[in-house]
Every structure is written in C-alpha cells, then in structure tokens.
Amino acid sequence: MSERQKGVKALNPLTILYLVIALAVVSAIFDYRVTLATVVVMIVIAASAGEGVSFIKLWLKSIVLICVICFVLQSLFIPGEEVLWEFWVLQIKMESVQKAIVLCSRIMGIGSAILLGGKLIDIKKLMVMLEKRGMSPSATYVLVSTTNIIPQMSKKMNAILEAQKSRGIETDSNIIVRAKAFFPSVGPLILNSLVSAEERAITLEARAFSVPCKKTTLKVVEDTQTDRIIRGLMIAAVVLAIGGKIVLWIVFR
C-alpha cells in the first residue's frame, strides 16, 4: 500500500475496481433498502479517502437529480390500477410508484458506484495493472484517452474563453451573450483536439508503442497480499449475493 494515499485510495487500483463492481452488483440485485445501505457505505468509503465532500456534491448534482426526474416521469406515465394521487389529467398509481422505485434504486446504486470509482481509481495505474494481466497496450491507451477526453476538452475550452475575455469579448453575461461567445469557440476547440490527437500518435510511434516487444512503465503499482485477499473477498461477496438472490427468488416466487 502507498503511504501517500488515504483510506481505500492506498489500495491497488484493481482492488478498488473489484470493490466498486461488488457494490454495484449488490445494490442492483436487491431492493431499495439494500441500495440505500450500499450508498451509505460508498459515502463512508469516499470520506475515508478524503473525497467525501466532492463525492456528495457530484452525487447530488448527477445521480440524485437523475433519480428524481426518472421517479416523477415513471410515476406519472406508467399505467396502473390503484390511484394514489390525482390532479386534472395527472395520476400517480401504486404500480407506477413501485416500478419507479425499482428503476431509481438501480440507477442510484450503479451510478453511485461509478462515481465512487471515478473518484478513487487512478486510471493510469489501473491500466498498468490491466496490461500486467494481459490486456493489449493499444486497448489500455484507448481507455485512458477516452476517460481523459472530457477533462482535456474542458481545460482547452476554458483556455479559449479566457483568451477571448482577454481580448475584450464578453463571456460572463446572460445566456445569449454566453452562447455568442461559446459557439465561435467550438471550431478552434475541435481543431485543437485533432492536432493534439495527431501529436500524441506521433509521440507514441517515436517511443516504439506499436513495436511487438515487452513494454516498460514509469509507474510501479504494488499488488500486496492484502489487495489479493480483498479481491477474493469481493468475488466471494458477489457470488454470495447472486446466490442469495436466486434462493430468495426460488423460495418466494
């Protein structure tokens, strides 16, 4: 484990990935009560790693908002028999509420696990581990590039807008003014991204990326006995959860 990281972040990134998958599977196959419990566990894990505040803020702005919208739409438009609430042409029925709870529970469980993984996993170290496990370097490069697209484009867009502001172009007024400043910036952003992709490809070829030989890496990722034990426990937890769900389905169907 790394002494520079806090809590779960100190674990091997592959171990964190197993933990995130286990939490997502458990929250997806059981009802909303288990989902709420797993979400609480995720918040505690994020807090132990020093990411509690940022995780909760992002969770409220994304997962909770999506769940609220889905719950309202499902409750209003899924047909049913038992009416719980009615106003004009709008009706909320018991069956629609039950289906909305199931859907929102799965969205919240799986979405929260994905957010937790994004906060805790060092994607570059994870790619190193996956390469050691036999994944193609080309595949790992594609994954790293994909995960970095949005942050990189966001930084470039901010730089372009700051350049426009330094030239006296208004970018912080009402939505119409912002749109006028935003759309002319899309062209340079796209061209910049294409040039950057070409430069990365040339840099990789200069470093013999496509040569069929054993690759070396600057990042050394430790895989301790503790990590291997935790991964084994996560696999066992997923198997037990799926097995328990099957048993419950057989008994109470």
Secondary structure as GFF3:
##gff-version 3
##sequence-region A 1 253
A	DSSP	three_ten_helix	7	10	.	.	.	ID=ss1
A	DSSP	alpha_helix	13	29	.	.	.	ID=ss2
A	DSSP	alpha_helix	32	48	.	.	.	ID=ss3
A	DSSP	alpha_helix	52	59	.	.	.	ID=ss4
A	DSSP	pi_helix	60	64	.	.	.	ID=ss5
A	DSSP	alpha_helix	65	77	.	.	.	ID=ss6
A	DSSP	beta_strand	83	87	.	.	.	ID=ss7
A	DSSP	beta_strand	90	93	.	.	.	ID=ss8
A	DSSP	alpha_helix	94	120	.	.	.	ID=ss9
A	DSSP	alpha_helix	123	132	.	.	.	ID=ss10
A	DSSP	alpha_helix	137	166	.	.	.	ID=ss11
A	DSSP	alpha_helix	175	206	.	.	.	ID=ss12
A	DSSP	alpha_helix	225	252	.	.	.	ID=ss13
###
